[in-house]
């Protein structure tokens, strides 16, 4: 097919293809740059999320320890109130 085309037309076609090739190469570079930027943003967000979850876990664990200590102290507080005469158990 190309053998039958005039040389000038083939040269014009070649220039158009080279121009399109450069355009596509630039698009690939832009996509690679955008991908790298989005990858960095993802890693940063993921790291922040992990830190947040670790902090939430630590706060939750601390709260559970606090609640356990409170529950452990309830019987002693009850005993102290009974000794001071401010609390009378229902069973008596």
PDB file of N, CA, C and O in Angstrom:
ATOM      1  N   UNK A   1       0.832  -1.188   0.000  1.00  0.00           N
ATOM      2  CA  UNK A   1       0.000   0.000   0.000  1.00  0.00           C
ATOM      3  C   UNK A   1       0.879   1.254   0.000  1.00  0.00           C
ATOM      4  O   UNK A   1       0.644   2.178  -0.779  1.00  0.00           O
ATOM      5  N   UNK A   2       1.905   1.287   0.888  1.00  0.00           N
ATOM      6  CA  UNK A   2       2.740   2.478   0.998  1.00  0.00           C
ATOM      7  C   UNK A   2       3.599   2.701  -0.247  1.00  0.00           C
ATOM      8  O   UNK A   2       3.986   3.830  -0.550  1.00  0.00           O
ATOM      9  N   UNK A   3       3.893   1.606  -0.967  1.00  0.00           N
ATOM     10  CA  UNK A   3       4.727   1.732  -2.160  1.00  0.00           C
ATOM     11  C   UNK A   3       4.060   2.593  -3.231  1.00  0.00           C
ATOM     12  O   UNK A   3       4.740   3.220  -4.042  1.00  0.00           O
ATOM     13  N   UNK A   4       2.759   2.620  -3.231  1.00  0.00           N
ATOM     14  CA  UNK A   4       2.026   3.351  -4.262  1.00  0.00           C
ATOM     15  C   UNK A   4       1.807   4.826  -3.900  1.00  0.00           C
ATOM     16  O   UNK A   4       1.367   5.607  -4.743  1.00  0.00           O
ATOM     17  N   UNK A   5       2.109   5.213  -2.660  1.00  0.00           N
ATOM     18  CA  UNK A   5       1.875   6.594  -2.224  1.00  0.00           C
ATOM     19  C   UNK A   5       3.060   7.469  -2.629  1.00  0.00           C
ATOM     20  O   UNK A   5       4.193   6.992  -2.701  1.00  0.00           O
ATOM     21  N   UNK A   6       2.797   8.747  -2.892  1.00  0.00           N
ATOM     22  CA  UNK A   6       3.899   9.659  -3.235  1.00  0.00           C
ATOM     23  C   UNK A   6       4.799   9.896  -2.019  1.00  0.00           C
ATOM     24  O   UNK A   6       4.343   9.871  -0.876  1.00  0.00           O
ATOM     25  N   UNK A   7       6.074  10.124  -2.289  1.00  0.00           N
ATOM     26  CA  UNK A   7       7.069  10.314  -1.228  1.00  0.00           C
ATOM     27  C   UNK A   7       6.719  11.515  -0.355  1.00  0.00           C
ATOM     28  O   UNK A   7       6.878  11.452   0.864  1.00  0.00           O
ATOM     29  N   UNK A   8       6.252  12.588  -0.944  1.00  0.00           N
ATOM     30  CA  UNK A   8       5.894  13.780  -0.163  1.00  0.00           C
ATOM     31  C   UNK A   8       4.788  13.465   0.844  1.00  0.00           C
ATOM     32  O   UNK A   8       4.836  13.927   1.984  1.00  0.00           O
ATOM     33  N   UNK A   9       3.817  12.700   0.437  1.00  0.00           N
ATOM     34  CA  UNK A   9       2.726  12.319   1.342  1.00  0.00           C
ATOM     35  C   UNK A   9       3.258  11.447   2.476  1.00  0.00           C
ATOM     36  O   UNK A   9       2.871  11.605   3.634  1.00  0.00           O
ATOM     37  N   UNK A  10       4.165  10.513   2.116  1.00  0.00           N
ATOM     38  CA  UNK A  10       4.747   9.644   3.145  1.00  0.00           C
ATOM     39  C   UNK A  10       5.566  10.459   4.142  1.00  0.00           C
ATOM     40  O   UNK A  10       5.529  10.182   5.341  1.00  0.00           O
ATOM     41  N   UNK A  11       6.307  11.465   3.659  1.00  0.00           N
ATOM     42  CA  UNK A  11       7.073  12.333   4.564  1.00  0.00           C
ATOM     43  C   UNK A  11       6.141  13.113   5.490  1.00  0.00           C
ATOM     44  O   UNK A  11       6.420  13.256   6.681  1.00  0.00           O
ATOM     45  N   UNK A  12       5.041  13.613   4.945  1.00  0.00           N
ATOM     46  CA  UNK A  12       4.052  14.326   5.758  1.00  0.00           C
ATOM     47  C   UNK A  12       3.448  13.389   6.802  1.00  0.00           C
ATOM     48  O   UNK A  12       3.284  13.756   7.966  1.00  0.00           O
ATOM     49  N   UNK A  13       3.125  12.193   6.370  1.00  0.00           N
ATOM     50  CA  UNK A  13       2.565  11.196   7.284  1.00  0.00           C
ATOM     51  C   UNK A  13       3.566  10.844   8.381  1.00  0.00           C
ATOM     52  O   UNK A  13       3.194  10.698   9.545  1.00  0.00           O
ATOM     53  N   UNK A  14       4.844  10.706   8.002  1.00  0.00           N
ATOM     54  CA  UNK A  14       5.894  10.406   8.974  1.00  0.00           C
ATOM     55  C   UNK A  14       6.007  11.518  10.009  1.00  0.00           C
ATOM     56  O   UNK A  14       6.135  11.242  11.202  1.00  0.00           O
ATOM     57  N   UNK A  15       5.961  12.774   9.566  1.00  0.00           N
ATOM     58  CA  UNK A  15       6.036  13.908  10.494  1.00  0.00           C
ATOM     59  C   UNK A  15       4.840  13.910  11.447  1.00  0.00           C
ATOM     60  O   UNK A  15       4.990  14.178  12.639  1.00  0.00           O
ATOM     61  N   UNK A  16       3.672  13.613  10.922  1.00  0.00           N
ATOM     62  CA  UNK A  16       2.474  13.553  11.777  1.00  0.00           C
ATOM     63  C   UNK A  16       2.609  12.444  12.823  1.00  0.00           C
ATOM     64  O   UNK A  16       2.254  12.626  13.987  1.00  0.00           O
ATOM     65  N   UNK A  17       3.126  11.297  12.389  1.00  0.00           N
ATOM     66  CA  UNK A  17       3.295  10.173  13.323  1.00  0.00           C
ATOM     67  C   UNK A  17       4.344  10.495  14.388  1.00  0.00           C
ATOM     68  O   UNK A  17       4.178  10.134  15.553  1.00  0.00           O
ATOM     69  N   UNK A  18       5.424  11.175  13.989  1.00  0.00           N
ATOM     70  CA  UNK A  18       6.449  11.569  14.968  1.00  0.00           C
ATOM     71  C   UNK A  18       5.879  12.568  15.973  1.00  0.00           C
ATOM     72  O   UNK A  18       6.171  12.504  17.167  1.00  0.00           O
ATOM     73  N   UNK A  19       5.056  13.498  15.464  1.00  0.00           N
ATOM     74  CA  UNK A  19       4.412  14.476  16.349  1.00  0.00           C
ATOM     75  C   UNK A  19       3.474  13.768  17.331  1.00  0.00           C
ATOM     76  O   UNK A  19       3.464  14.082  18.521  1.00  0.00           O
ATOM     77  N   UNK A  20       2.705  12.835  16.838  1.00  0.00           N
ATOM     78  CA  UNK A  20       1.798  12.068  17.695  1.00  0.00           C
ATOM     79  C   UNK A  20       2.577  11.238  18.712  1.00  0.00           C
ATOM     80  O   UNK A  20       2.164  11.097  19.863  1.00  0.00           O
ATOM     81  N   UNK A  21       3.715  10.690  18.268  1.00  0.00           N
ATOM     82  CA  UNK A  21       4.559   9.901  19.173  1.00  0.00           C
ATOM     83  C   UNK A  21       5.066  10.777  20.317  1.00  0.00           C
ATOM     84  O   UNK A  21       5.018  10.365  21.476  1.00  0.00           O
ATOM     85  N   UNK A  22       5.555  11.993  20.001  1.00  0.00           N
ATOM     86  CA  UNK A  22       6.034  12.905  21.049  1.00  0.00           C
ATOM     87  C   UNK A  22       4.905  13.258  22.013  1.00  0.00           C
ATOM     88  O   UNK A  22       5.105  13.309  23.227  1.00  0.00           O
ATOM     89  N   UNK A  23       3.733  13.498  21.466  1.00  0.00           N
ATOM     90  CA  UNK A  23       2.578  13.824  22.304  1.00  0.00           C
ATOM     91  C   UNK A  23       2.249  12.666  23.251  1.00  0.00           C
ATOM     92  O   UNK A  23       1.987  12.876  24.435  1.00  0.00           O
ATOM     93  N   UNK A  24       2.267  11.464  22.723  1.00  0.00           N
ATOM     94  CA  UNK A  24       1.981  10.288  23.557  1.00  0.00           C
ATOM     95  C   UNK A  24       3.071  10.079  24.607  1.00  0.00           C
ATOM     96  O   UNK A  24       2.778   9.713  25.745  1.00  0.00           O
ATOM     97  N   UNK A  25       4.330  10.314  24.224  1.00  0.00           N
ATOM     98  CA  UNK A  25       5.424  10.190  25.201  1.00  0.00           C
ATOM     99  C   UNK A  25       5.252  11.200  26.328  1.00  0.00           C
ATOM    100  O   UNK A  25       5.482  10.878  27.493  1.00  0.00           O
ATOM    101  N   UNK A  26       4.847  12.424  25.984  1.00  0.00           N
ATOM    102  CA  UNK A  26       4.604  13.435  27.019  1.00  0.00           C
ATOM    103  C   UNK A  26       3.435  13.039  27.918  1.00  0.00           C
ATOM    104  O   UNK A  26       3.473  13.266  29.127  1.00  0.00           O
ATOM    105  N   UNK A  27       2.410  12.457  27.335  1.00  0.00           N
ATOM    106  CA  UNK A  27       1.279  11.989  28.141  1.00  0.00           C
ATOM    107  C   UNK A  27       1.715  10.899  29.110  1.00  0.00           C
ATOM    108  O   UNK A  27       1.282  10.872  30.262  1.00  0.00           O
ATOM    109  N   UNK A  28       2.579   9.997  28.636  1.00  0.00           N
ATOM    110  CA  UNK A  28       3.082   8.926  29.500  1.00  0.00           C
ATOM    111  C   UNK A  28       3.897   9.523  30.647  1.00  0.00           C
ATOM    112  O   UNK A  28       3.761   9.095  31.794  1.00  0.00           O
ATOM    113  N   UNK A  29       4.747  10.516  30.341  1.00  0.00           N
ATOM    114  CA  UNK A  29       5.542  11.169  31.396  1.00  0.00           C
ATOM    115  C   UNK A  29       4.631  11.848  32.412  1.00  0.00           C
ATOM    116  O   UNK A  29       4.850  11.745  33.619  1.00  0.00           O
ATOM    117  N   UNK A  30       3.597  12.551  31.911  1.00  0.00           N
ATOM    118  CA  UNK A  30       2.647  13.213  32.813  1.00  0.00           C
ATOM    119  C   UNK A  30       1.927  12.199  33.703  1.00  0.00           C
ATOM    120  O   UNK A  30       1.748  12.422  34.900  1.00  0.00           O
ATOM    121  N   UNK A  31       1.522  11.095  33.102  1.00  0.00           N
ATOM    122  CA  UNK A  31       0.840  10.048  33.883  1.00  0.00           C
ATOM    123  C   UNK A  31       1.773   9.450  34.926  1.00  0.00           C
ATOM    124  O   UNK A  31       1.358   9.186  36.054  1.00  0.00           O
ATOM    125  N   UNK A  32       3.030   9.236  34.556  1.00  0.00           N
ATOM    126  CA  UNK A  32       3.999   8.681  35.506  1.00  0.00           C
ATOM    127  C   UNK A  32       4.220   9.646  36.662  1.00  0.00           C
ATOM    128  O   UNK A  32       4.295   9.224  37.816  1.00  0.00           O
ATOM    129  N   UNK A  33       4.325  10.936  36.362  1.00  0.00           N
ATOM    130  CA  UNK A  33       4.499  11.942  37.409  1.00  0.00           C
ATOM    131  C   UNK A  33       3.278  11.988  38.321  1.00  0.00           C
ATOM    132  O   UNK A  33       3.413  12.014  39.544  1.00  0.00           O
ATOM    133  N   UNK A  34       2.094  11.997  37.728  1.00  0.00           N
ATOM    134  CA  UNK A  34       0.856  12.016  38.518  1.00  0.00           C
ATOM    135  C   UNK A  34       0.746  10.766  39.390  1.00  0.00           C
ATOM    136  O   UNK A  34       0.334  10.842  40.547  1.00  0.00           O
ATOM    137  N   UNK A  35       1.115   9.626  38.828  1.00  0.00           N
ATOM    138  CA  UNK A  35       1.074   8.375  39.581  1.00  0.00           C
ATOM    139  C   UNK A  35       2.021   8.430  40.776  1.00  0.00           C
ATOM    140  O   UNK A  35       1.670   7.984  41.868  1.00  0.00           O
ATOM    141  N   UNK A  36       3.212   8.970  40.575  1.00  0.00           N
ATOM    142  CA  UNK A  36       4.176   9.099  41.673  1.00  0.00           C
ATOM    143  C   UNK A  36       3.633  10.026  42.756  1.00  0.00           C
ATOM    144  O   UNK A  36       3.752   9.727  43.945  1.00  0.00           O
ATOM    145  N   UNK A  37       3.040  11.147  42.355  1.00  0.00           N
ATOM    146  CA  UNK A  37       2.481  12.088  43.334  1.00  0.00           C
ATOM    147  C   UNK A  37       1.332  11.452  44.109  1.00  0.00           C
ATOM    148  O   UNK A  37       1.244  11.602  45.328  1.00  0.00           O
ATOM    149  N   UNK A  38       0.466  10.754  43.416  1.00  0.00           N
ATOM    150  CA  UNK A  38      -0.663  10.107  44.091  1.00  0.00           C
ATOM    151  C   UNK A  38      -0.189   8.974  44.990  1.00  0.00           C
ATOM    152  O   UNK A  38      -0.783   8.716  46.037  1.00  0.00           O
ATOM    153  N   UNK A  39       0.870   8.305  44.585  1.00  0.00           N
ATOM    154  CA  UNK A  39       1.434   7.238  45.407  1.00  0.00           C
ATOM    155  C   UNK A  39       1.985   7.809  46.710  1.00  0.00           C
ATOM    156  O   UNK A  39       1.775   7.243  47.783  1.00  0.00           O
ATOM    157  N   UNK A  40       2.697   8.944  46.607  1.00  0.00           N
ATOM    158  CA  UNK A  40       3.211   9.598  47.819  1.00  0.00           C
ATOM    159  C   UNK A  40       2.064  10.043  48.721  1.00  0.00           C
ATOM    160  O   UNK A  40       2.117   9.859  49.937  1.00  0.00           O
ATOM    161  N   UNK A  41       1.032  10.625  48.124  1.00  0.00           N
ATOM    162  CA  UNK A  41      -0.122  11.086  48.909  1.00  0.00           C
ATOM    163  C   UNK A  41      -0.812   9.906  49.588  1.00  0.00           C
ATOM    164  O   UNK A  41      -1.237  10.013  50.738  1.00  0.00           O
ATOM    165  N   UNK A  42      -0.925   8.791  48.887  1.00  0.00           N
ATOM    166  CA  UNK A  42      -1.546   7.595  49.468  1.00  0.00           C
ATOM    167  C   UNK A  42      -0.727   7.094  50.651  1.00  0.00           C
ATOM    168  O   UNK A  42      -1.277   6.793  51.710  1.00  0.00           O
ATOM    169  N   UNK A  43       0.596   7.003  50.467  1.00  0.00           N
ATOM    170  CA  UNK A  43       1.443   6.515  51.565  1.00  0.00           C
ATOM    171  C   UNK A  43       1.347   7.430  52.780  1.00  0.00           C
ATOM    172  O   UNK A  43       1.293   6.957  53.915  1.00  0.00           O
ATOM    173  N   UNK A  44       1.327   8.746  52.540  1.00  0.00           N
ATOM    174  CA  UNK A  44       1.214   9.700  53.645  1.00  0.00           C
ATOM    175  C   UNK A  44      -0.117   9.516  54.376  1.00  0.00           C
ATOM    176  O   UNK A  44      -0.156   9.468  55.605  1.00  0.00           O
ATOM    177  N   UNK A  45      -1.197   9.414  53.617  1.00  0.00           N
ATOM    178  CA  UNK A  45      -2.521   9.227  54.214  1.00  0.00           C
ATOM    179  C   UNK A  45      -2.602   7.899  54.957  1.00  0.00           C
ATOM    180  O   UNK A  45      -3.171   7.822  56.046  1.00  0.00           O
ATOM    181  N   UNK A  46      -2.035   6.864  54.368  1.00  0.00           N
ATOM    182  CA  UNK A  46      -2.049   5.550  55.008  1.00  0.00           C
ATOM    183  C   UNK A  46      -1.257   5.578  56.315  1.00  0.00           C
ATOM    184  O   UNK A  46      -1.691   4.999  57.312  1.00  0.00           O
ATOM    185  N   UNK A  47      -0.100   6.246  56.322  1.00  0.00           N
ATOM    186  CA  UNK A  47       0.689   6.368  57.550  1.00  0.00           C
ATOM    187  C   UNK A  47      -0.087   7.122  58.623  1.00  0.00           C
ATOM    188  O   UNK A  47      -0.081   6.728  59.789  1.00  0.00           O
ATOM    189  N   UNK A  48      -0.760   8.211  58.230  1.00  0.00           N
ATOM    190  CA  UNK A  48      -1.569   8.969  59.188  1.00  0.00           C
ATOM    191  C   UNK A  48      -2.691   8.108  59.751  1.00  0.00           C
ATOM    192  O   UNK A  48      -2.988   8.163  60.944  1.00  0.00           O
ATOM    193  N   UNK A  49      -3.305   7.320  58.895  1.00  0.00           N
ATOM    194  CA  UNK A  49      -4.389   6.432  59.325  1.00  0.00           C
ATOM    195  C   UNK A  49      -3.866   5.413  60.338  1.00  0.00           C
ATOM    196  O   UNK A  49      -4.511   5.159  61.355  1.00  0.00           O
ATOM    197  N   UNK A  50      -2.705   4.835  60.063  1.00  0.00           N
ATOM    198  CA  UNK A  50      -2.122   3.850  60.983  1.00  0.00           C
ATOM    199  C   UNK A  50      -1.799   4.492  62.326  1.00  0.00           C
ATOM    200  O   UNK A  50      -2.046   3.898  63.376  1.00  0.00           O
ATOM    201  N   UNK A  51      -1.242   5.716  62.298  1.00  0.00           N
ATOM    202  CA  UNK A  51      -0.949   6.409  63.556  1.00  0.00           C
ATOM    203  C   UNK A  51      -2.236   6.695  64.325  1.00  0.00           C
ATOM    204  O   UNK A  51      -2.284   6.535  65.545  1.00  0.00           O
ATOM    205  N   UNK A  52      -3.272   7.116  63.615  1.00  0.00           N
ATOM    206  CA  UNK A  52      -4.560   7.411  64.237  1.00  0.00           C
ATOM    207  C   UNK A  52      -5.141   6.156  64.878  1.00  0.00           C
ATOM    208  O   UNK A  52      -5.614   6.196  66.014  1.00  0.00           O
ATOM    209  N   UNK A  53      -5.104   5.037  64.146  1.00  0.00           N
ATOM    210  CA  UNK A  53      -5.641   3.787  64.691  1.00  0.00           C
ATOM    211  C   UNK A  53      -4.843   3.328  65.910  1.00  0.00           C
ATOM    212  O   UNK A  53      -5.418   2.831  66.878  1.00  0.00           O
ATOM    213  N   UNK A  54      -3.526   3.492  65.864  1.00  0.00           N
ATOM    214  CA  UNK A  54      -2.695   3.115  67.009  1.00  0.00           C
ATOM    215  C   UNK A  54      -3.041   3.980  68.221  1.00  0.00           C
ATOM    216  O   UNK A  54      -3.127   3.482  69.344  1.00  0.00           O
ATOM    217  N   UNK A  55      -3.238   5.270  67.985  1.00  0.00           N
ATOM    218  CA  UNK A  55      -3.595   6.165  69.082  1.00  0.00           C
ATOM    219  C   UNK A  55      -4.970   5.815  69.642  1.00  0.00           C
ATOM    220  O   UNK A  55      -5.167   5.819  70.857  1.00  0.00           O
ATOM    221  N   UNK A  56      -5.914   5.515  68.764  1.00  0.00           N
ATOM    222  CA  UNK A  56      -7.248   5.128  69.219  1.00  0.00           C
ATOM    223  C   UNK A  56      -7.190   3.838  70.035  1.00  0.00           C
ATOM    224  O   UNK A  56      -7.887   3.706  71.042  1.00  0.00           O
ATOM    225  N   UNK A  57      -6.374   2.903  69.609  1.00  0.00           N
ATOM    226  CA  UNK A  57      -6.220   1.650  70.338  1.00  0.00           C
ATOM    227  C   UNK A  57      -5.628   1.912  71.719  1.00  0.00           C
ATOM    228  O   UNK A  57      -6.076   1.341  72.714  1.00  0.00           O
ATOM    229  N   UNK A  58      -4.619   2.782  71.773  1.00  0.00           N
ATOM    230  CA  UNK A  58      -3.989   3.106  73.050  1.00  0.00           C
ATOM    231  C   UNK A  58      -5.000   3.769  73.983  1.00  0.00           C
ATOM    232  O   UNK A  58      -5.065   3.434  75.166  1.00  0.00           O
ATOM    233  N   UNK A  59      -5.791   4.712  73.457  1.00  0.00           N
ATOM    234  CA  UNK A  59      -6.801   5.395  74.276  1.00  0.00           C
ATOM    235  C   UNK A  59      -7.841   4.392  74.766  1.00  0.00           C
ATOM    236  O   UNK A  59      -8.246   4.431  75.927  1.00  0.00           O
ATOM    237  N   UNK A  60      -8.269   3.504  73.890  1.00  0.00           N
ATOM    238  CA  UNK A  60      -9.261   2.499  74.260  1.00  0.00           C
ATOM    239  C   UNK A  60      -8.716   1.579  75.353  1.00  0.00           C
ATOM    240  O   UNK A  60      -9.409   1.280  76.325  1.00  0.00           O
ATOM    241  N   UNK A  61      -7.473   1.133  75.185  1.00  0.00           N
ATOM    242  CA  UNK A  61      -6.858   0.273  76.201  1.00  0.00           C
ATOM    243  C   UNK A  61      -6.741   1.000  77.533  1.00  0.00           C
ATOM    244  O   UNK A  61      -7.013   0.424  78.586  1.00  0.00           O
ATOM    245  N   UNK A  62      -6.336   2.265  77.486  1.00  0.00           N
ATOM    246  CA  UNK A  62      -6.208   3.049  78.719  1.00  0.00           C
ATOM    247  C   UNK A  62      -7.558   3.193  79.402  1.00  0.00           C
ATOM    248  O   UNK A  62      -7.651   3.098  80.626  1.00  0.00           O
ATOM    249  N   UNK A  63      -8.602   3.419  78.618  1.00  0.00           N
ATOM    250  CA  UNK A  63      -9.943   3.557  79.176  1.00  0.00           C
ATOM    251  C   UNK A  63     -10.387   2.246  79.822  1.00  0.00           C
ATOM    252  O   UNK A  63     -10.985   2.259  80.898  1.00  0.00           O
ATOM    253  N   UNK A  64     -10.102   1.122  79.178  1.00  0.00           N
ATOM    254  CA  UNK A  64     -10.476  -0.181  79.737  1.00  0.00           C
ATOM    255  C   UNK A  64      -9.764  -0.419  81.070  1.00  0.00           C
ATOM    256  O   UNK A  64     -10.368  -0.927  82.015  1.00  0.00           O
ATOM    257  N   UNK A  65      -8.486  -0.055  81.148  1.00  0.00           N
ATOM    258  CA  UNK A  65      -7.743  -0.197  82.407  1.00  0.00           C
ATOM    259  C   UNK A  65      -8.379   0.685  83.474  1.00  0.00           C
ATOM    260  O   UNK A  65      -8.556   0.247  84.610  1.00  0.00           O
ATOM    261  N   UNK A  66      -8.725   1.919  83.125  1.00  0.00           N
ATOM    262  CA  UNK A  66      -9.360   2.842  84.056  1.00  0.00           C
ATOM    263  C   UNK A  66     -10.682   2.272  84.572  1.00  0.00           C
ATOM    264  O   UNK A  66     -10.946   2.311  85.774  1.00  0.00           O
ATOM    265  N   UNK A  67     -11.516   1.742  83.667  1.00  0.00           N
ATOM    266  CA  UNK A  67     -12.803   1.177  84.071  1.00  0.00           C
ATOM    267  C   UNK A  67     -12.614  -0.040  84.977  1.00  0.00           C
ATOM    268  O   UNK A  67     -13.347  -0.215  85.951  1.00  0.00           O
ATOM    269  N   UNK A  68     -11.619  -0.884  84.650  1.00  0.00           N
ATOM    270  CA  UNK A  68     -11.360  -2.059  85.498  1.00  0.00           C
ATOM    271  C   UNK A  68     -10.959  -1.632  86.904  1.00  0.00           C
ATOM    272  O   UNK A  68     -11.408  -2.222  87.887  1.00  0.00           O
ATOM    273  N   UNK A  69     -10.122  -0.616  87.003  1.00  0.00           N
ATOM    274  CA  UNK A  69      -9.703  -0.130  88.324  1.00  0.00           C
ATOM    275  C   UNK A  69     -10.904   0.400  89.097  1.00  0.00           C
ATOM    276  O   UNK A  69     -11.034   0.165  90.298  1.00  0.00           O
ATOM    277  N   UNK A  70     -11.784   1.119  88.396  1.00  0.00           N
ATOM    278  CA  UNK A  70     -12.987   1.631  89.059  1.00  0.00           C
ATOM    279  C   UNK A  70     -13.848   0.483  89.568  1.00  0.00           C
ATOM    280  O   UNK A  70     -14.335   0.526  90.697  1.00  0.00           O
ATOM    281  N   UNK A  71     -14.038  -0.541  88.743  1.00  0.00           N
ATOM    282  CA  UNK A  71     -14.863  -1.683  89.137  1.00  0.00           C
ATOM    283  C   UNK A  71     -14.223  -2.432  90.305  1.00  0.00           C
ATOM    284  O   UNK A  71     -14.928  -2.924  91.186  1.00  0.00           O
ATOM    285  N   UNK A  72     -12.892  -2.520  90.316  1.00  0.00           N
ATOM    286  CA  UNK A  72     -12.202  -3.182  91.417  1.00  0.00           C
ATOM    287  C   UNK A  72     -12.363  -2.400  92.717  1.00  0.00           C
ATOM    288  O   UNK A  72     -12.365  -2.990  93.797  1.00  0.00           O
ATOM    289  N   UNK A  73     -12.495  -1.088  92.624  1.00  0.00           N
ATOM    290  CA  UNK A  73     -12.597  -0.257  93.820  1.00  0.00           C
ATOM    291  C   UNK A  73     -14.016  -0.212  94.384  1.00  0.00           C
ATOM    292  O   UNK A  73     -14.190   0.164  95.543  1.00  0.00           O
ATOM    293  N   UNK A  74     -15.022  -0.577  93.617  1.00  0.00           N
ATOM    294  CA  UNK A  74     -16.408  -0.502  94.086  1.00  0.00           C
ATOM    295  C   UNK A  74     -16.655  -1.291  95.373  1.00  0.00           C
ATOM    296  O   UNK A  74     -17.249  -0.747  96.303  1.00  0.00           O
ATOM    297  N   UNK A  75     -16.218  -2.565  95.461  1.00  0.00           N
ATOM    298  CA  UNK A  75     -16.466  -3.288  96.719  1.00  0.00           C
ATOM    299  C   UNK A  75     -15.812  -2.610  97.923  1.00  0.00           C
ATOM    300  O   UNK A  75     -16.397  -2.567  99.005  1.00  0.00           O
ATOM    301  N   UNK A  76     -14.601  -2.081  97.739  1.00  0.00           N
ATOM    302  CA  UNK A  76     -13.931  -1.404  98.857  1.00  0.00           C
ATOM    303  C   UNK A  76     -14.670  -0.127  99.240  1.00  0.00           C
ATOM    304  O   UNK A  76     -14.796   0.189 100.423  1.00  0.00           O
ATOM    305  N   UNK A  77     -15.153   0.601  98.251  1.00  0.00           N
ATOM    306  CA  UNK A  77     -15.907   1.819  98.549  1.00  0.00           C
ATOM    307  C   UNK A  77     -17.190   1.473  99.299  1.00  0.00           C
ATOM    308  O   UNK A  77     -17.595   2.190 100.214  1.00  0.00           O
ATOM    309  N   UNK A  78     -17.821   0.376  98.908  1.00  0.00           N
ATOM    310  CA  UNK A  78     -19.040  -0.069  99.575  1.00  0.00           C
ATOM    311  C   UNK A  78     -18.736  -0.424 101.036  1.00  0.00           C
ATOM    312  O   UNK A  78     -19.473  -0.051 101.948  1.00  0.00           O
ATOM    313  N   UNK A  79     -17.628  -1.158 101.232  1.00  0.00           N
ATOM    314  CA  UNK A  79     -17.237  -1.544 102.598  1.00  0.00           C
ATOM    315  C   UNK A  79     -16.986  -0.310 103.450  1.00  0.00           C
ATOM    316  O   UNK A  79     -17.403  -0.259 104.607  1.00  0.00           O
ATOM    317  N   UNK A  80     -16.315   0.675 102.892  1.00  0.00           N
ATOM    318  CA  UNK A  80     -16.032   1.902 103.644  1.00  0.00           C
ATOM    319  C   UNK A  80     -17.321   2.624 104.018  1.00  0.00           C
ATOM    320  O   UNK A  80     -17.445   3.141 105.129  1.00  0.00           O
ATOM    321  N   UNK A  81     -18.283   2.663 103.094  1.00  0.00           N
ATOM    322  CA  UNK A  81     -19.556   3.315 103.399  1.00  0.00           C
ATOM    323  C   UNK A  81     -20.309   2.557 104.491  1.00  0.00           C
ATOM    324  O   UNK A  81     -20.932   3.171 105.357  1.00  0.00           O
ATOM    325  N   UNK A  82     -20.254   1.217 104.450  1.00  0.00           N
ATOM    326  CA  UNK A  82     -20.915   0.417 105.482  1.00  0.00           C
ATOM    327  C   UNK A  82     -20.259   0.684 106.829  1.00  0.00           C
ATOM    328  O   UNK A  82     -20.950   0.850 107.833  1.00  0.00           O
ATOM    329  N   UNK A  83     -18.917   0.727 106.858  1.00  0.00           N
ATOM    330  CA  UNK A  83     -18.195   0.982 108.111  1.00  0.00           C
ATOM    331  C   UNK A  83     -18.544   2.349 108.675  1.00  0.00           C
ATOM    332  O   UNK A  83     -18.646   2.525 109.889  1.00  0.00           O
ATOM    333  N   UNK A  84     -18.726   3.319 107.778  1.00  0.00           N
ATOM    334  CA  UNK A  84     -19.035   4.672 108.237  1.00  0.00           C
ATOM    335  C   UNK A  84     -20.522   4.820 108.552  1.00  0.00           C
ATOM    336  O   UNK A  84     -20.941   5.853 109.074  1.00  0.00           O
ATOM    337  N   UNK A  85     -21.320   3.807 108.243  1.00  0.00           N
ATOM    338  CA  UNK A  85     -22.739   3.849 108.544  1.00  0.00           C
ATOM    339  C   UNK A  85     -23.567   4.619 107.527  1.00  0.00           C
ATOM    340  O   UNK A  85     -24.721   4.947 107.804  1.00  0.00           O
ATOM    341  N   UNK A  86     -23.031   4.904 106.400  1.00  0.00           N
ATOM    342  CA  UNK A  86     -23.760   5.667 105.384  1.00  0.00           C
ATOM    343  C   UNK A  86     -24.459   4.773 104.372  1.00  0.00           C
ATOM    344  O   UNK A  86     -25.223   5.255 103.536  1.00  0.00           O
ATOM    345  N   UNK A  87     -24.203   3.497 104.444  1.00  0.00           N
ATOM    346  CA  UNK A  87     -24.792   2.580 103.468  1.00  0.00           C
ATOM    347  C   UNK A  87     -25.278   1.356 104.203  1.00  0.00           C
ATOM    348  O   UNK A  87     -24.533   0.756 104.978  1.00  0.00           O
ATOM    349  N   UNK A  88     -26.520   0.979 103.971  1.00  0.00           N
ATOM    350  CA  UNK A  88     -27.051  -0.223 104.598  1.00  0.00           C
ATOM    351  C   UNK A  88     -27.434  -1.184 103.486  1.00  0.00           C
ATOM    352  O   UNK A  88     -28.269  -0.865 102.640  1.00  0.00           O
ATOM    353  N   UNK A  89     -26.824  -2.357 103.489  1.00  0.00           N
ATOM    354  CA  UNK A  89     -27.153  -3.340 102.448  1.00  0.00           C
ATOM    355  C   UNK A  89     -28.633  -3.697 102.480  1.00  0.00           C
ATOM    356  O   UNK A  89     -29.245  -3.666 103.548  1.00  0.00           O
ATOM    357  N   UNK A  90     -29.213  -4.029 101.355  1.00  0.00           N
ATOM    358  CA  UNK A  90     -30.635  -4.341 101.214  1.00  0.00           C
ATOM    359  C   UNK A  90     -30.975  -5.635 101.940  1.00  0.00           C
ATOM    360  O   UNK A  90     -32.090  -5.759 102.447  1.00  0.00           O
ATOM    361  N   UNK A  91     -30.074  -6.597 102.011  1.00  0.00           N
ATOM    362  CA  UNK A  91     -30.338  -7.912 102.598  1.00  0.00           C
ATOM    363  C   UNK A  91     -30.528  -7.851 104.103  1.00  0.00           C
ATOM    364  O   UNK A  91     -31.054  -8.811 104.666  1.00  0.00           O
ATOM    365  N   UNK A  92     -30.145  -6.810 104.778  1.00  0.00           N
ATOM    366  CA  UNK A  92     -30.245  -6.777 106.240  1.00  0.00           C
ATOM    367  C   UNK A  92     -31.557  -6.263 106.720  1.00  0.00           C
ATOM    368  O   UNK A  92     -31.782  -6.179 107.928  1.00  0.00           O
TER     369      UNK A  92
END
